[in-house]
Amino acid sequence: MFKRALLFCLCFFAAFVLRAQTDSLGNSHLRISLLTCGTGDEIWETFGHTAIRVTDSMAGTDIVYNYGTFNGFDERFELNFMRGKLNYYLSFYSYSRFEEEYVEANRSIQEQVLNISDAKKREIYDFLKWNGLEENRYYKYDFFFDNCATRIRDAFPKSLGEGFKYGPTIPADSRMTFRQIINIYFYKTHWERFGINILLGSRIDKVMDNKDIMFLPDHLRDGMTTATLNGKPVTTKPVLLVPGSEHKPAGVNWPLVLTISLGILTILGLVFKPLLPLGKVMSFLLLFVTGLLGCLILVMWFATDHQGCQNNFNILWALPTNVFLSVAAKRNKGRYALVAIVLIIISVLLHLFRVQELPVPEILPILLALLFIYGTIYRQDKQVIQAS
């Protein structure tokens, strides 16, 4: 009887100790990692992607939490995207499905496992589950300031506490701007780079700090690689799970070829009298196109919520009023032409002083051609006045 009682007490004590150890360990069955995905060929794949992977060995689950999800089948998708009102949301699904998507797209996946306590793992996991609820999962996407990478960048300090610090991703004396870094990623898609640089305003010419640059998945990965929690490393080094395709060469810069051709044809047509009809056609074309472009800049600046399109000083050379100038009689337009010349000079000065960088070298032939057009209009108007 005594032996049975002793055996019962030992079993009870063992169970108590095991339960206490489980409680103290918290959720050692949890494994949390940062996934960094490589770039792709599509425009939305240019900058890569990032997500959080949560593996629960006790529950037998392997889930990816993905902040880069949107409903492309929404009836107002194109309009909301154009207006900067497109809602992204946090989705969660199996890692096998996530990996399959990137294998098919021939894009790489790197993983960094978080070396943190079980209590901190639980905090991150609880936050992700809360954020995945229907009432909490949606957010208004902004490429530079609120995207899949910034959502994760901001989540880690909240969950890990004040002792968490990201490591350096750029030199302390770096003068890199948002515009300069995205141009690096657009190295092979010249048309997209040229167009986006025209539509983006001076806000993205801000010099980035260590936190700002982590709006890009690659730099979030780098920041996590050397991140610390209470002075100790937070993650392992990145491990390649899925290999991707090699970087492709840049290819021919067709926007530069086009703008140089337009500039040469315009200037030749305005300088040589036998080519005067060509000069008139090219003047009309450049004035009309830059006028339409100016109208688009105004729409993206004032009629949308795209923060990167605000304060766009490209409006100084892409004057919306050029649409009317292109079809109106050139008489009595000398003052307009003189003001337009001054505005082009101001836009170049803003570029030199890095207030807003111009998309050089592609835009320089256009600006030079516009100066010739305005100069011709001013000279002709002055001759009319003197003749009268």
C-alpha positions as CSV (number, residue, x, y, z in Angstrom):
1,M,0.0,0.0,0.0
2,F,2.8,2.3,0.9
3,K,4.6,1.5,-2.4
4,R,1.5,2.4,-4.4
5,A,1.0,5.6,-2.5
6,L,4.7,6.5,-3.1
7,L,4.4,5.6,-6.8
8,F,1.3,7.8,-7.1
9,C,3.1,10.7,-5.5
10,L,6.1,10.3,-7.8
11,C,3.9,10.2,-10.8
12,F,2.0,13.3,-9.6
13,F,5.2,15.1,-8.9
14,A,6.6,14.1,-12.3
15,A,3.5,15.4,-14.1
16,F,3.6,18.6,-12.1
17,V,7.3,19.2,-13.0
18,L,6.6,18.4,-16.7
19,R,3.7,20.8,-16.7
20,A,5.8,23.4,-15.0
21,Q,8.6,22.9,-17.5
22,T,6.1,23.2,-20.4
23,D,4.7,26.4,-19.0
24,S,8.2,27.9,-18.5
25,L,9.3,26.9,-22.0
26,G,6.1,28.4,-23.2
27,N,5.9,27.4,-26.9
28,S,9.2,25.8,-27.7
29,H,7.4,24.0,-30.5
30,L,7.1,27.3,-32.3
31,R,9.6,28.2,-35.0
32,I,9.4,31.7,-36.5
33,S,11.4,32.9,-39.5
34,L,11.6,35.8,-42.0
35,L,11.2,34.9,-45.6
36,T,12.8,37.1,-48.3
37,C,11.9,36.5,-51.9
38,G,13.8,37.5,-55.0
39,T,12.8,39.7,-57.8
40,G,10.8,38.7,-60.9
41,D,10.0,39.8,-64.4
42,E,6.7,41.4,-63.7
43,I,6.5,45.0,-62.7
44,W,5.1,44.1,-59.2
45,E,7.9,41.6,-58.7
46,T,10.7,44.1,-59.4
47,F,11.5,44.8,-55.7
48,G,11.1,41.3,-54.3
49,H,8.8,40.3,-51.4
50,T,8.9,39.4,-47.7
51,A,6.7,37.4,-45.3
52,I,6.8,35.6,-41.9
53,R,6.8,31.8,-41.6
54,V,5.4,30.2,-38.4
55,T,6.0,26.5,-37.9
56,D,4.2,24.8,-35.0
57,S,5.5,21.2,-34.6
58,M,2.9,20.4,-31.9
59,A,0.0,21.4,-34.1
60,G,1.6,20.2,-37.2
61,T,1.2,23.5,-39.1
62,D,3.5,25.4,-41.3
63,I,1.9,28.8,-42.1
64,V,3.1,31.9,-44.0
65,Y,1.8,35.3,-43.1
66,N,1.8,37.5,-46.2
67,Y,1.1,41.2,-46.1
68,G,1.3,41.6,-49.9
69,T,-2.1,40.3,-50.8
70,F,-4.8,42.2,-52.7
71,N,-8.0,41.5,-54.5
72,G,-7.3,41.8,-58.2
73,F,-10.8,40.8,-59.1
74,D,-12.5,43.7,-57.4
75,E,-14.7,45.7,-59.9
76,R,-12.9,49.0,-58.9
77,F,-9.4,47.5,-58.8
78,E,-7.9,49.7,-61.5
79,L,-9.6,52.9,-60.2
80,N,-8.5,52.2,-56.6
81,F,-5.0,51.5,-57.7
82,M,-4.8,54.7,-59.8
83,R,-6.2,56.7,-56.9
84,G,-3.9,55.2,-54.3
85,K,-6.8,53.7,-52.4
86,L,-6.1,50.0,-53.0
87,N,-6.5,47.9,-49.9
88,Y,-3.9,45.2,-49.2
89,Y,-4.4,42.6,-46.5
90,L,-2.7,40.1,-44.4
91,S,-3.3,36.6,-45.7
92,F,-2.1,33.3,-44.2
93,Y,-1.8,29.9,-45.9
94,S,0.5,26.9,-46.0
95,Y,4.2,27.3,-46.7
96,S,4.1,24.6,-49.4
97,R,1.6,26.7,-51.4
98,F,3.7,29.8,-50.9
99,E,6.9,27.9,-52.0
100,E,5.1,26.5,-55.1
101,E,4.2,30.0,-56.3
102,Y,7.8,31.1,-56.2
103,V,9.2,27.9,-57.8
104,E,6.8,28.5,-60.7
105,A,7.9,32.1,-61.0
106,N,11.6,31.1,-60.8
107,R,12.1,33.4,-57.8
108,S,14.3,32.7,-54.9
109,I,13.3,32.3,-51.2
110,Q,15.7,32.9,-48.3
111,E,14.9,32.1,-44.7
112,Q,16.2,33.6,-41.4
113,V,15.1,31.8,-38.2
114,L,14.6,34.0,-35.2
115,N,16.7,33.1,-32.2
116,I,14.4,34.4,-29.5
117,S,12.7,33.2,-26.3
118,D,9.5,31.2,-26.5
119,A,7.6,34.0,-24.8
120,K,8.7,36.4,-27.6
121,K,7.8,33.8,-30.3
122,R,4.3,33.6,-28.7
123,E,4.0,37.5,-28.8
124,I,4.8,37.6,-32.5
125,Y,2.5,34.7,-33.2
126,D,-0.3,36.2,-31.2
127,F,0.1,39.5,-33.0
128,L,0.0,37.8,-36.4
129,K,-3.2,35.9,-35.5
130,W,-4.8,39.1,-34.2
131,N,-3.7,41.0,-37.3
132,G,-5.1,38.3,-39.5
133,L,-8.6,38.8,-38.1
134,E,-11.1,40.1,-40.7
135,E,-11.5,43.5,-38.8
136,N,-7.7,44.0,-38.5
137,R,-6.2,42.6,-41.7
138,Y,-6.7,45.4,-44.2
139,Y,-4.5,48.4,-44.8
140,K,-4.2,51.1,-47.5
141,Y,-1.1,50.2,-49.5
142,D,1.7,52.7,-50.1
143,F,4.8,51.5,-51.9
144,F,7.3,53.6,-50.0
145,F,5.7,54.0,-46.6
146,D,3.3,51.2,-46.0
147,N,3.9,47.9,-47.8
148,C,4.6,44.2,-47.1
149,A,8.2,45.0,-45.8
150,T,7.3,48.0,-43.6
151,R,4.5,46.1,-42.0
152,I,6.9,43.4,-40.8
153,R,9.7,45.9,-40.1
154,D,7.4,47.7,-37.7
155,A,5.9,44.5,-36.2
156,F,9.2,43.2,-34.8
157,P,10.0,46.1,-32.5
158,K,6.4,46.1,-31.2
159,S,6.6,42.4,-30.3
160,L,10.2,42.2,-29.2
161,G,10.3,45.3,-27.1
162,E,12.8,48.1,-26.5
163,G,15.8,45.8,-26.3
164,F,15.4,45.0,-30.1
165,K,17.5,47.0,-32.5
166,Y,18.0,46.6,-36.3
167,G,21.5,46.3,-37.6
168,P,22.9,48.8,-40.1
169,T,21.9,48.3,-43.7
170,I,23.5,51.4,-45.2
171,P,26.6,53.4,-44.3
172,A,26.0,56.1,-41.6
173,D,27.1,58.8,-44.1
174,S,24.9,57.5,-46.9
175,R,23.1,60.1,-49.0
176,M,21.0,57.6,-50.9
177,T,17.4,58.7,-51.7
178,F,14.3,56.7,-52.3
179,R,14.4,57.6,-56.0
180,Q,18.0,56.5,-56.4
181,I,17.4,53.1,-54.8
182,I,14.4,52.2,-56.9
183,N,16.3,53.2,-60.0
184,I,18.8,50.5,-59.2
185,Y,16.0,47.9,-59.1
186,F,14.6,49.2,-62.4
187,Y,17.9,48.7,-64.1
188,K,16.5,46.5,-66.9
189,T,13.0,48.1,-67.3
190,H,13.8,51.4,-68.8
191,W,10.3,52.5,-69.7
192,E,8.9,51.8,-66.3
193,R,11.8,53.6,-64.6
194,F,11.5,56.6,-66.9
195,G,7.7,56.9,-66.5
196,I,7.7,56.4,-62.7
197,N,10.5,59.0,-62.3
198,I,8.3,61.6,-64.1
199,L,5.2,60.9,-62.0
200,L,7.0,60.7,-58.6
201,G,7.5,63.9,-56.7
202,S,10.1,65.5,-54.5
203,R,9.1,63.5,-51.4
204,I,11.1,60.5,-52.7
205,D,14.2,62.6,-53.0
206,K,14.5,62.5,-49.3
207,V,17.7,61.0,-48.0
208,M,16.9,57.6,-46.4
209,D,17.9,56.6,-42.9
210,N,18.5,53.0,-41.8
211,K,14.7,52.5,-41.1
212,D,13.5,54.1,-44.3
213,I,15.5,51.8,-46.6
214,M,13.9,48.7,-45.1
215,F,10.8,49.4,-47.2
216,L,12.6,47.1,-49.5
217,P,12.7,43.3,-48.6
218,D,16.4,42.9,-49.3
219,H,17.3,45.6,-46.9
220,L,14.9,44.4,-44.3
221,R,16.7,41.0,-44.5
222,D,20.1,42.8,-44.1
223,G,18.7,44.7,-41.1
224,M,17.5,41.5,-39.5
225,T,20.8,39.7,-40.2
226,T,22.7,42.0,-37.8
227,A,19.7,42.8,-35.5
228,T,20.1,42.3,-31.8
229,L,17.8,41.7,-28.8
230,N,19.4,42.9,-25.5
231,G,22.7,42.7,-27.3
232,K,22.3,39.2,-28.7
233,P,21.8,38.2,-32.3
234,V,18.2,37.8,-33.3
235,T,18.4,35.7,-36.4
236,T,20.5,33.1,-38.2
237,K,22.2,34.0,-41.4
238,P,19.9,33.8,-44.5
239,V,19.6,30.3,-45.9
240,L,18.6,29.7,-49.5
241,L,15.5,27.5,-49.6
242,V,14.5,28.0,-53.3
243,P,17.0,29.1,-56.0
244,G,15.9,31.8,-58.4
245,S,16.9,33.0,-61.8
246,E,20.0,35.0,-62.5
247,H,19.9,38.7,-63.0
248,K,19.3,39.6,-66.7
249,P,21.3,42.3,-68.5
250,A,19.8,45.8,-68.8
251,G,19.4,45.8,-72.6
252,V,18.9,48.8,-74.9
253,N,17.7,52.0,-73.2
254,W,14.9,52.7,-75.7
255,P,13.5,55.8,-73.9
256,L,16.9,57.4,-74.3
257,V,16.9,56.5,-78.0
258,L,13.5,57.9,-78.4
259,T,14.1,61.2,-76.6
260,I,17.4,61.8,-78.4
261,S,15.6,61.2,-81.7
262,L,12.8,63.6,-80.8
263,G,15.3,66.2,-79.6
264,I,17.4,66.0,-82.8
265,L,14.4,66.1,-85.1
266,T,12.9,69.1,-83.3
267,I,16.1,71.1,-83.2
268,L,16.9,70.4,-86.9
269,G,13.4,71.3,-87.9
270,L,13.6,74.7,-86.1
271,V,17.2,75.6,-87.1
272,F,17.2,74.8,-90.9
273,K,14.6,76.5,-93.0
274,P,14.1,73.6,-95.5
275,L,13.0,71.5,-92.6
276,L,10.6,74.0,-91.2
277,P,7.5,71.8,-91.7
278,L,9.3,69.1,-89.6
279,G,10.0,71.7,-86.9
280,K,6.3,72.7,-86.8
281,V,5.2,69.1,-86.5
282,M,7.7,68.3,-83.8
283,S,6.9,71.5,-81.9
284,F,3.2,70.6,-81.9
285,L,3.9,67.0,-80.8
286,L,6.2,67.9,-77.9
287,L,4.0,70.7,-76.6
288,F,0.9,68.6,-76.8
289,V,2.5,65.5,-75.2
290,T,4.2,67.5,-72.4
291,G,0.9,69.3,-71.8
292,L,-1.0,66.0,-71.4
293,L,1.8,64.8,-69.2
294,G,1.5,67.9,-67.0
295,C,-2.3,67.2,-66.6
296,L,-1.5,63.6,-65.5
297,I,1.0,64.9,-63.0
298,L,-1.6,67.2,-61.5
299,V,-4.1,64.4,-61.3
300,M,-1.6,62.1,-59.5
301,W,-0.6,64.9,-57.2
302,F,-4.0,66.3,-56.1
303,A,-6.6,63.6,-57.0
304,T,-4.9,60.5,-55.6
305,D,-3.5,59.4,-52.2
306,H,-0.1,58.3,-53.6
307,Q,2.2,60.1,-51.2
308,G,5.2,59.6,-53.6
309,C,3.3,61.7,-56.3
310,Q,3.0,64.8,-54.2
311,N,5.0,68.0,-54.6
312,N,6.0,67.0,-58.1
313,F,8.1,69.8,-59.6
314,N,8.2,68.1,-63.0
315,I,5.2,70.3,-63.5
316,L,7.7,73.1,-64.1
317,W,8.7,71.8,-67.5
318,A,5.6,69.6,-68.3
319,L,3.2,72.6,-68.3
320,P,-0.4,71.5,-68.6
321,T,-1.1,74.8,-70.5
322,N,1.1,73.5,-73.3
323,V,-1.9,71.6,-74.6
324,F,-3.5,74.9,-75.5
325,L,-0.3,76.4,-76.7
326,S,0.2,73.6,-79.2
327,V,-3.1,74.3,-81.0
328,A,-3.3,78.1,-80.5
329,A,-1.8,80.7,-82.8
330,K,1.8,81.4,-81.8
331,R,1.3,85.2,-81.9
332,N,1.3,87.0,-78.6
333,K,2.9,84.0,-76.9
334,G,6.3,85.5,-76.3
335,R,5.8,86.2,-72.6
336,Y,4.5,82.7,-72.1
337,A,7.6,81.3,-73.8
338,L,9.9,83.4,-71.7
339,V,8.2,82.2,-68.5
340,A,8.4,78.6,-69.7
341,I,12.2,79.0,-70.3
342,V,12.7,80.3,-66.8
343,L,10.7,77.4,-65.3
344,I,12.8,74.9,-67.2
345,I,15.9,76.5,-65.8
346,I,14.4,76.3,-62.3
347,S,13.6,72.6,-62.7
348,V,17.2,72.0,-63.7
349,L,18.4,74.0,-60.6
350,L,16.1,71.9,-58.4
351,H,17.8,68.8,-59.8
352,L,21.3,70.1,-59.2
353,F,20.4,71.0,-55.6
354,R,18.7,67.6,-55.2
355,V,15.4,69.0,-54.3
356,Q,13.9,66.8,-57.0
357,E,16.0,64.8,-59.4
358,L,15.1,64.7,-63.0
359,P,15.1,61.4,-64.9
360,V,18.4,62.0,-66.6
361,P,19.8,61.3,-69.2
362,E,16.5,60.6,-70.9
363,I,14.8,63.9,-70.2
364,L,17.7,66.2,-71.2
365,P,17.0,66.0,-75.0
366,I,13.4,66.9,-74.3
367,L,14.3,69.9,-72.2
368,L,16.7,71.1,-74.8
369,A,14.1,70.7,-77.5
370,L,11.6,72.6,-75.4
371,L,14.1,75.4,-75.0
372,F,14.5,75.7,-78.8
373,I,10.7,75.6,-79.2
374,Y,10.1,78.4,-76.6
375,G,13.0,80.4,-78.0
376,T,11.6,80.2,-81.5
377,I,8.1,81.3,-80.3
378,Y,9.7,84.2,-78.3
379,R,11.8,85.3,-81.3
380,Q,8.8,85.1,-83.7
381,D,6.6,87.0,-81.4
382,K,9.2,89.7,-80.9
383,Q,9.6,90.0,-84.7
384,V,5.9,90.5,-85.1
385,I,5.8,93.2,-82.5
386,Q,8.8,95.1,-84.1
387,A,7.2,94.8,-87.5
388,S,4.0,96.3,-86.3
